[in-house]
């Protein structure tokens, strides 16, 4: 999915769309990491703020998606 947004409202709408797509794969599930049909794509779901975790990992891209509160 390519996000093309030239204004704030369009960017917010795309973020909401992305949150809906992620929610579809994690709704009703507990906190944790969930694999997908796409190799190397995982979703992590956390309901409560967690303490800071430090560590080293392989190269990755993280996108924070927040749904409704």
C-alpha positions as CSV (number, residue, x, y, z in Angstrom):
1,X,0.0,0.0,0.0
2,X,1.4,3.4,-1.0
3,X,0.4,6.4,1.1
4,X,0.1,9.6,-0.9
5,X,-1.0,12.4,1.3
6,X,-0.4,16.1,0.8
7,X,-2.4,17.3,3.7
8,X,-2.9,16.4,7.3
9,X,-6.5,15.2,6.9
10,X,-5.6,12.7,4.2
11,X,-2.7,11.4,6.3
12,X,-5.0,10.9,9.3
13,X,-7.5,9.0,7.1
14,X,-4.7,6.7,5.7
15,X,-3.5,6.0,9.3
16,X,-7.0,5.0,10.3
17,X,-7.2,2.7,7.3
18,X,-3.9,1.1,8.3
19,X,-5.1,0.7,11.9
20,X,-8.2,-1.1,10.7
21,X,-6.2,-3.5,8.5
22,X,-3.9,-4.4,11.5
23,X,-6.9,-4.7,13.8
24,X,-8.4,-7.2,11.4
25,X,-5.5,-9.6,12.1
26,X,-5.2,-9.0,15.9
27,X,-8.8,-8.3,17.1
28,X,-9.8,-10.4,20.1
29,X,-6.2,-11.6,20.7
30,X,-4.1,-11.0,23.7
31,X,-0.9,-9.0,23.8
32,X,1.9,-10.6,21.7
33,X,3.5,-11.0,18.4
34,X,1.4,-12.5,15.5
35,X,2.8,-13.8,12.3
36,X,1.2,-13.2,8.9
37,X,1.0,-15.0,5.5
38,X,3.7,-12.5,4.4
39,X,7.2,-13.8,5.2
40,X,9.0,-11.6,7.8
41,X,5.8,-9.5,8.5
42,X,4.6,-9.6,12.1
43,X,2.1,-7.6,14.1
44,X,2.7,-6.8,17.8
45,X,-0.3,-5.9,19.8
46,X,-0.1,-4.2,23.2
47,X,-3.1,-2.9,25.1
48,X,-1.2,-1.3,28.0
49,X,1.9,0.8,28.0
50,X,5.0,-1.2,28.8
51,X,8.2,-0.3,30.4
52,X,11.2,0.5,28.3
53,X,12.8,-2.5,26.8
54,X,16.4,-2.4,25.6
55,X,18.1,-4.9,23.3
56,X,19.7,-5.5,20.0
57,X,17.8,-6.9,17.0
58,X,18.3,-7.4,13.3
59,X,17.5,-4.5,10.9
60,X,13.8,-3.8,11.0
61,X,11.1,-1.2,10.2
62,X,8.6,-0.5,12.9
63,X,5.4,1.4,12.3
64,X,3.3,2.4,15.3
65,X,-0.4,2.2,14.6
66,X,-2.9,3.3,17.1
67,X,-6.6,2.5,16.8
68,X,-9.4,4.0,18.7
69,X,-9.2,4.5,22.5
